[in-house]
Amino acid sequence: MKKIILILMMFLTFSCFSAEKNKVGVINATNYESTVKKENQIVVYAAAWCPHCQVELENLSKLQDKLKDTKITVIFYPFISSDNGLVDYEKETLEFINEKKYNFEYYLDKDREVMQKLNIKSIPAVGIVKDGEFLKEVNEEDVSMEKILEVFGG
């Protein structure tokens, strides 16, 4: 019986260490250009608590197989508004990222610098970067899945 318990404990310990978590970086005004404008990608500014953002991310995940050499970068706004102002939502954001297991590159806009730089007024906000230049700015609302497929050949 002791051997069985020992084996189970070793298995559980190994499982915990081998579970891969998504890496999440921090993005700000200083590293924004080098992070976002370096290759073909779809840039999404979103929040984990936002139902429309969740739908957008799910749709992009389904579309990802059709996108040729295109990276999807998600910049999360890790806060939620309350009667007392902004509440830190980073823990829940990281849980959302690890739960969904999308094959995206993730960043947190902890100081809201990127949100201000891009003049984002609502989320989700989607932009298209092709050959290092924005074809559609992140704040534009008319970026559709059809437009994404048209640009990146799906």
CYANA upper distance limits for C-alpha pairs under 8 A (distance plus 0.5 A):
  1 MET  CA      5 ILE  CA      6.83
  2 LYS  CA      6 LEU  CA      6.52
  3 LYS  CA      7 ILE  CA      6.51
  4 ILE  CA      8 LEU  CA      6.60
  5 ILE  CA      9 MET  CA      6.58
  6 LEU  CA     10 MET  CA      6.68
  7 ILE  CA     11 PHE  CA      6.59
  8 LEU  CA     12 LEU  CA      6.61
  9 MET  CA     13 THR  CA      6.58
 10 MET  CA     14 PHE  CA      6.58
 11 PHE  CA     15 SER  CA      6.55
 12 LEU  CA     16 CYS  CA      6.68
 13 THR  CA     17 PHE  CA      6.92
 14 PHE  CA     18 SER  CA      6.51
 15 SER  CA     19 ALA  CA      6.57
 21 LYS  CA     98 ASN  CA      6.43
 22 ASN  CA     97 ILE  CA      7.48
 22 ASN  CA     98 ASN  CA      6.59
 22 ASN  CA    101 LYS  CA      7.73
 22 ASN  CA    106 TYR  CA      8.37
 23 LYS  CA    105 GLU  CA      8.16
 23 LYS  CA    106 TYR  CA      7.45
 24 VAL  CA    105 GLU  CA      7.87
 24 VAL  CA    106 TYR  CA      5.44
 24 VAL  CA    107 TYR  CA      5.77
 24 VAL  CA    108 LEU  CA      7.59
 25 GLY  CA    106 TYR  CA      6.79
 25 GLY  CA    107 TYR  CA      5.02
 25 GLY  CA    108 LEU  CA      6.81
 26 VAL  CA    107 TYR  CA      5.55
 26 VAL  CA    108 LEU  CA      5.32
 26 VAL  CA    109 ASP  CA      6.73
 26 VAL  CA    110 LYS  CA      7.52
 27 ILE  CA     31 ASN  CA      6.67
 27 ILE  CA     32 TYR  CA      6.54
 27 ILE  CA     35 THR  CA      8.41
 27 ILE  CA     75 ILE  CA      8.22
 27 ILE  CA    107 TYR  CA      6.23
 27 ILE  CA    108 LEU  CA      6.39
 27 ILE  CA    109 ASP  CA      5.87
 27 ILE  CA    110 LYS  CA      8.08
 27 ILE  CA    114 VAL  CA      7.80
 28 ASN  CA     32 TYR  CA      6.19
 28 ASN  CA    109 ASP  CA      6.75
 28 ASN  CA    110 LYS  CA      8.29
 28 ASN  CA    111 ASP  CA      7.63
 28 ASN  CA    112 ARG  CA      8.12
 28 ASN  CA    113 GLU  CA      6.00
 28 ASN  CA    114 VAL  CA      6.19
 29 ALA  CA     33 GLU  CA      8.32
 29 ALA  CA    113 GLU  CA      6.12
 29 ALA  CA    114 VAL  CA      6.31
 29 ALA  CA    117 LYS  CA      7.64
 31 ASN  CA     35 THR  CA      6.57
 32 TYR  CA     36 VAL  CA      6.42
 32 TYR  CA     37 LYS  CA      8.46
 32 TYR  CA    114 VAL  CA      7.65
 33 GLU  CA     37 LYS  CA      5.98
 33 GLU  CA     38 LYS  CA      8.23
 34 SER  CA     38 LYS  CA      6.56
 36 VAL  CA     41 GLN  CA      8.40
 36 VAL  CA     43 VAL  CA      7.89
 36 VAL  CA     73 THR  CA      8.27
 36 VAL  CA    129 VAL  CA      8.32
 37 LYS  CA    129 VAL  CA      7.11
 37 LYS  CA    132 GLY  CA      5.09
 37 LYS  CA    133 GLU  CA      6.72
 37 LYS  CA    134 PHE  CA      8.11
 38 LYS  CA    131 ASP  CA      7.99
 38 LYS  CA    132 GLY  CA      5.49
 39 GLU  CA     70 THR  CA      8.44
 39 GLU  CA     71 LYS  CA      8.41
 39 GLU  CA    129 VAL  CA      7.50
 39 GLU  CA    130 LYS  CA      7.05
 39 GLU  CA    131 ASP  CA      6.12
 39 GLU  CA    132 GLY  CA      5.64
 40 ASN  CA     69 ASP  CA      7.72
 40 ASN  CA     70 THR  CA      5.75
 40 ASN  CA     71 LYS  CA      6.95
 40 ASN  CA    128 ILE  CA      8.32
 40 ASN  CA    129 VAL  CA      5.85
 40 ASN  CA    130 LYS  CA      4.98
 40 ASN  CA    131 ASP  CA      6.13
 40 ASN  CA    132 GLY  CA      7.10
 41 GLN  CA     70 THR  CA      5.50
 41 GLN  CA     71 LYS  CA      5.01
 41 GLN  CA     72 ILE  CA      5.94
 41 GLN  CA     73 THR  CA      7.38
 41 GLN  CA    128 ILE  CA      6.68
 41 GLN  CA    129 VAL  CA      5.68
 41 GLN  CA    130 LYS  CA      7.12
 42 ILE  CA     70 THR  CA      7.80
 42 ILE  CA     71 LYS  CA      6.89
 42 ILE  CA     72 ILE  CA      5.30
 42 ILE  CA     73 THR  CA      6.59
 42 ILE  CA    126 VAL  CA      7.55
 42 ILE  CA    127 GLY  CA      6.35
 42 ILE  CA    128 ILE  CA      5.31
 42 ILE  CA    129 VAL  CA      6.70
 43 VAL  CA     72 ILE  CA      6.61
 43 VAL  CA     73 THR  CA      5.38
 43 VAL  CA     74 VAL  CA      6.40
 43 VAL  CA     75 ILE  CA      7.90
 43 VAL  CA    126 VAL  CA      6.17
 43 VAL  CA    127 GLY  CA      5.57
 43 VAL  CA    128 ILE  CA      6.75
 43 VAL  CA    129 VAL  CA      7.94
 43 VAL  CA    138 VAL  CA      7.15
 44 VAL  CA     72 ILE  CA      8.16
 44 VAL  CA     73 THR  CA      6.73
 44 VAL  CA     74 VAL  CA      5.25
 44 VAL  CA     75 ILE  CA      6.54
 44 VAL  CA    124 PRO  CA      7.25
 44 VAL  CA    125 ALA  CA      6.19
 44 VAL  CA    126 VAL  CA      5.03
 44 VAL  CA    127 GLY  CA      6.98
 44 VAL  CA    138 VAL  CA      7.57
 45 TYR  CA     74 VAL  CA      6.45
 45 TYR  CA     75 ILE  CA      5.28
 45 TYR  CA     76 PHE  CA      6.42
 45 TYR  CA     77 TYR  CA      7.75
 45 TYR  CA    123 ILE  CA      7.05
 45 TYR  CA    124 PRO  CA      6.20
 45 TYR  CA    125 ALA  CA      5.57
 45 TYR  CA    126 VAL  CA      6.90
 45 TYR  CA    138 VAL  CA      7.91
 46 ALA  CA     50 CYS  CA      7.91
 46 ALA  CA     53 CYS  CA      6.09
 46 ALA  CA     74 VAL  CA      7.47
 46 ALA  CA     75 ILE  CA      6.74
 46 ALA  CA     76 PHE  CA      5.51
 46 ALA  CA     77 TYR  CA      6.56
 46 ALA  CA    123 ILE  CA      6.08
 46 ALA  CA    124 PRO  CA      5.35
 46 ALA  CA    125 ALA  CA      7.24
 47 ALA  CA     53 CYS  CA      6.94
 47 ALA  CA     76 PHE  CA      5.72
 47 ALA  CA     77 TYR  CA      5.56
 47 ALA  CA     78 PRO  CA      6.99
 47 ALA  CA     79 PHE  CA      8.25
 47 ALA  CA     93 THR  CA      8.02
 47 ALA  CA    123 ILE  CA      7.87
 47 ALA  CA    124 PRO  CA      8.04
 48 ALA  CA     53 CYS  CA      7.63
 48 ALA  CA     54 GLN  CA      7.38
 48 ALA  CA     76 PHE  CA      7.70
 48 ALA  CA     77 TYR  CA      8.39
 48 ALA  CA     78 PRO  CA      8.12
 48 ALA  CA     92 GLU  CA      7.96
 48 ALA  CA     93 THR  CA      5.85
 48 ALA  CA     96 PHE  CA      6.89
 49 TRP  CA     54 GLN  CA      8.46
 49 TRP  CA     80 ILE  CA      8.12
 49 TRP  CA     93 THR  CA      8.31
 50 CYS  CA     54 GLN  CA      6.85
 50 CYS  CA    123 ILE  CA      8.33
 51 PRO  CA     55 VAL  CA      6.89
 52 HIS  CA     56 GLU  CA      6.73
 52 HIS  CA    123 ILE  CA      8.27
 52 HIS  CA    124 PRO  CA      7.18
 53 CYS  CA     57 LEU  CA      6.63
 53 CYS  CA    123 ILE  CA      7.27
 53 CYS  CA    124 PRO  CA      5.53
 54 GLN  CA     58 GLU  CA      6.67
 55 VAL  CA     59 ASN  CA      6.65
 56 GLU  CA     60 LEU  CA      6.69
 56 GLU  CA    124 PRO  CA      7.87
 57 LEU  CA     61 SER  CA      6.57
 58 GLU  CA     62 LYS  CA      6.88
 59 ASN  CA     63 LEU  CA      6.71
 60 LEU  CA     64 GLN  CA      6.39
 60 LEU  CA    145 MET  CA      8.26
 61 SER  CA     65 ASP  CA      8.48
 61 SER  CA    102 TYR  CA      6.89
 61 SER  CA    103 ASN  CA      7.93
 63 LEU  CA     67 LEU  CA      7.35
 63 LEU  CA    145 MET  CA      8.44
 66 LYS  CA    149 LEU  CA      8.18
 66 LYS  CA    153 GLY  CA      8.19
 66 LYS  CA    154 GLY  CA      5.23
 67 LEU  CA    149 LEU  CA      7.45
 67 LEU  CA    152 PHE  CA      6.43
 67 LEU  CA    153 GLY  CA      7.07
 67 LEU  CA    154 GLY  CA      5.95
 68 LYS  CA    152 PHE  CA      6.76
 68 LYS  CA    153 GLY  CA      7.21
 68 LYS  CA    154 GLY  CA      7.56
 70 THR  CA    152 PHE  CA      7.74
 71 LYS  CA    104 PHE  CA      7.59
 71 LYS  CA    105 GLU  CA      8.08
 72 ILE  CA    103 ASN  CA      8.39
 72 ILE  CA    104 PHE  CA      5.68
 72 ILE  CA    105 GLU  CA      6.76
 73 THR  CA    104 PHE  CA      6.23
 73 THR  CA    105 GLU  CA      5.19
 73 THR  CA    106 TYR  CA      6.42
 73 THR  CA    107 TYR  CA      8.25
 74 VAL  CA    104 PHE  CA      7.25
 74 VAL  CA    105 GLU  CA      6.64
 74 VAL  CA    106 TYR  CA      5.48
 74 VAL  CA    107 TYR  CA      6.81
 75 ILE  CA    106 TYR  CA      6.50
 75 ILE  CA    107 TYR  CA      5.28
 75 ILE  CA    108 LEU  CA      6.15
 75 ILE  CA    109 ASP  CA      6.97
 76 PHE  CA     93 THR  CA      8.15
 76 PHE  CA    106 TYR  CA      7.91
 76 PHE  CA    107 TYR  CA      6.62
 76 PHE  CA    108 LEU  CA      5.39
 76 PHE  CA    109 ASP  CA      6.56
 77 TYR  CA    108 LEU  CA      6.79
 77 TYR  CA    109 ASP  CA      6.08
 77 TYR  CA    110 LYS  CA      7.55
 77 TYR  CA    112 ARG  CA      7.76
 78 PRO  CA     88 ASP  CA      6.82
 78 PRO  CA     89 TYR  CA      5.38
 78 PRO  CA     90 GLU  CA      5.32
 78 PRO  CA     93 THR  CA      6.75
 78 PRO  CA    108 LEU  CA      7.03
 78 PRO  CA    109 ASP  CA      7.46
 78 PRO  CA    110 LYS  CA      7.01
 79 PHE  CA     86 LEU  CA      6.55
 79 PHE  CA     87 VAL  CA      5.94
 79 PHE  CA     88 ASP  CA      5.23
 79 PHE  CA     89 TYR  CA      5.12
 79 PHE  CA     90 GLU  CA      7.36
 80 ILE  CA     86 LEU  CA      6.10
 80 ILE  CA     87 VAL  CA      5.76
 80 ILE  CA     88 ASP  CA      7.20
 80 ILE  CA     89 TYR  CA      6.69
 81 SER  CA     85 GLY  CA      6.18
 81 SER  CA     86 LEU  CA      5.07
 81 SER  CA     87 VAL  CA      6.60
 82 SER  CA     86 LEU  CA      6.51
 82 SER  CA     87 VAL  CA      7.23
 89 TYR  CA     93 THR  CA      6.62
 90 GLU  CA     94 LEU  CA      6.66
 91 LYS  CA     95 GLU  CA      6.77
 92 GLU  CA     96 PHE  CA      6.63
 93 THR  CA     97 ILE  CA      6.79
 94 LEU  CA     98 ASN  CA      6.75
 95 GLU  CA     99 GLU  CA      6.47
 96 PHE  CA    100 LYS  CA      6.66
 97 ILE  CA    101 LYS  CA      6.83
 97 ILE  CA    102 TYR  CA      8.02
109 ASP  CA    113 GLU  CA      7.21
109 ASP  CA    114 VAL  CA      6.86
109 ASP  CA    115 MET  CA      7.91
112 ARG  CA    116 GLN  CA      6.81
113 GLU  CA    117 LYS  CA      6.51
114 VAL  CA    118 LEU  CA      6.48
115 MET  CA    119 ASN  CA      6.41
115 MET  CA    120 ILE  CA      5.79
116 GLN  CA    120 ILE  CA      6.98
118 LEU  CA    138 VAL  CA      7.51
118 LEU  CA    139 ASN  CA      7.22
119 ASN  CA    139 ASN  CA      7.55
120 ILE  CA    125 ALA  CA      7.75
120 ILE  CA    138 VAL  CA      8.35
120 ILE  CA    139 ASN  CA      6.05
121 LYS  CA    139 ASN  CA      8.10
125 ALA  CA    138 VAL  CA      6.10
125 ALA  CA    139 ASN  CA      5.76
125 ALA  CA    140 GLU  CA      7.30
125 ALA  CA    141 GLU  CA      7.18
126 VAL  CA    137 GLU  CA      8.00
126 VAL  CA    138 VAL  CA      5.24
126 VAL  CA    139 ASN  CA      6.97
126 VAL  CA    140 GLU  CA      7.31
126 VAL  CA    141 GLU  CA      7.71
126 VAL  CA    143 VAL  CA      6.90
127 GLY  CA    134 PHE  CA      7.67
127 GLY  CA    135 LEU  CA      8.09
127 GLY  CA    136 LYS  CA      5.57
127 GLY  CA    137 GLU  CA      5.34
127 GLY  CA    138 VAL  CA      4.13
127 GLY  CA    139 ASN  CA      7.31
127 GLY  CA    140 GLU  CA      7.41
127 GLY  CA    143 VAL  CA      7.48
128 ILE  CA    134 PHE  CA      6.24
128 ILE  CA    135 LEU  CA      6.04
128 ILE  CA    136 LYS  CA      5.53
128 ILE  CA    137 GLU  CA      7.18
128 ILE  CA    138 VAL  CA      7.58
128 ILE  CA    148 ILE  CA      7.98
129 VAL  CA    133 GLU  CA      5.77
129 VAL  CA    134 PHE  CA      4.89
129 VAL  CA    135 LEU  CA      6.33
129 VAL  CA    136 LYS  CA      7.68
130 LYS  CA    134 PHE  CA      6.90
130 LYS  CA    135 LEU  CA      7.08
136 LYS  CA    140 GLU  CA      7.07
136 LYS  CA    143 VAL  CA      7.76
143 VAL  CA    147 LYS  CA      6.69
143 VAL  CA    148 ILE  CA      7.69
144 SER  CA    148 ILE  CA      6.84
145 MET  CA    149 LEU  CA      6.76
146 GLU  CA    150 GLU  CA      6.60
147 LYS  CA    151 VAL  CA      6.69
148 ILE  CA    152 PHE  CA      6.62
149 LEU  CA    153 GLY  CA      5.74
149 LEU  CA    154 GLY  CA      5.31
150 GLU  CA    154 GLY  CA      7.39
